[in-house]
Amino acid sequence: MSAWRRIKAIAAKEARQLGRDRLTVGMVVGIPLMQIVLFGYAINLDVRHLSAGVADQADTSWSRQLIADMEASQVLRFDTRVATAEALTEAMRLGEIAVGVYVPADFERRLVDPARPAAQLLVDGSDPTILNIAAQLLQMPAPSRPQQTSTTSGLFELRNFYNPERRSAVQIVPALIGVILTMTMVLFTAVAIVRERERGNLELLITTPVRTVELMLGKLIPYILIGLLQVSIVLLVGRLLFHVPLRGDLGDVYIAALTFIGASLTLGLLISTLARTQFQAMQLTLFIFLPSILLSGFMFPFDGMPIVAQRIAEVLPLTHFVRLSRGIILRGAEVGELASEIRALLIFFGVAITLAVLRFRKRLD
C-alpha cells in the first residue's frame, strides 16, 4: 500500500469518528455561525446611546437647547436628571451613568465670556473608550443667541473621574481579574468530570456514598482557593507594577470575586456534564470565553451594543463582575451599593449548579 493510500485511509477513519460525534459536528458549524452573527451586530466602535445624566441649574431655553442638541447627536442618552453636580458624581460612582453634563445657573452669562467654559462634562475614566467619545462632545458648538452667531470654542470643561492620568492599566487591570478567572475557572472545572470519566475514576465515584450535590461542591472547593489566590496575584502585581489604585474596600473586592468564582465554576461544571471528552470541554469553554470578553463591557462600552446583545451579556457572569471590579476598585463603591450585580451572580450560581446536578448521573453512560 502506498503512503498516499495509507494517509487517505487514516483521514477517512478520522472523518468517520468526527461524524459520529454529534456535539463536535454541531460546534464546527455552530460556533463560527453564531459568533459571526452575534459579534457582527454587537461589536460597534461607533458608540451610541451612552447612559448619561444632567444637572441643569440654569433651566433656560438655551440650556435646554444644549441638552437637546447633545441627545440629538445620539452619542448620549439622558436617563438621569438631578439637581446638583454632586448628585451627578454620585450617580457616576455607583455606575448608573458614564457621562454627566453640569449646566451652572449662570450658563447664559458664561456663553458670552471667552475666559471660562459655559458647562462641565463629567466622564467616567474607568471605562477604556468613554474618554475618546467625550472628545467628540467637546467639539460641539454652543447654542447661538440671535445677537451672537459665534461662541467661544471652550463650551465644556472636561472633568475626568477615576483615571485623571488616562493610564490604560488603570482601566484594564480591574476587569482583567474577571477575564483571567473566566479563562481558568471555567476551563478547570469544565474538564473535571470528563477527566474522571476518561481516566476510569468515574466508576469509583459512582460507588462512593456521596450525593451528587456533595460531589459537585467537593469538586469546586479547591478551585475556589485557586481563584482567590489568582485574585491576590493580579491585585498585587497591578499595584506594584502598574500603580492601580484601590479606592474601595479590599474585603468588598474579595466578596465580589468569591461570588464570581462560584458562578464561573458552576458554569464549568455544567459544561463538563455536556462534554464527553476534554477536547469538547475546551471547545465549549472557548465558545463561552469569547462572548464573555467581547460583550461584558471589558473592551467595548456596554451601552453601545444592540439591545439583543445586551440581553445576552446580562446572562454572562463576567458582565456583572466587570461592573463590580471597576466600581469597587476604581470608583470606591461599596459592595452593598452594587447588590444587584451580586444578586445576578448568585442567581446564575443557583441555576447553573441545579442544571449540572440534574444532568449528572452517578452512573456510566
ABEGO torsion letter per residue (X at the ends): XBAAAAAAAAAAAAAAAAAABAAAAAAAAAAAAAAAAAAAAABBABBBGBBBBBBBAAGBAAAAAAAAAAAAAGABBBABBBABAAAAAAAAAAGABABBBBBBAAAAAAAABAABBABBBBBBAABAAAAAAAAAAAABBBBBBAABABBBABABBBBBBGBAAGBAAAAAAAAAAAAAAAAAAAAAAAAAAAAAAAAGAAAAAAABBBBAAAAAAAAAAAAAAAAAAAAAAAAAAAAAAAGBBBABBAAAAAAAAAAAAAAAAAAAAAAAAABABAAAAAAAAAAAAAAAAAAAGAABBAAABBAAAAAAAAABAAAAAAAAAAAAAAAGBBAAAAAAAAAAAAAAAAAAAAAAAAABBBBBX
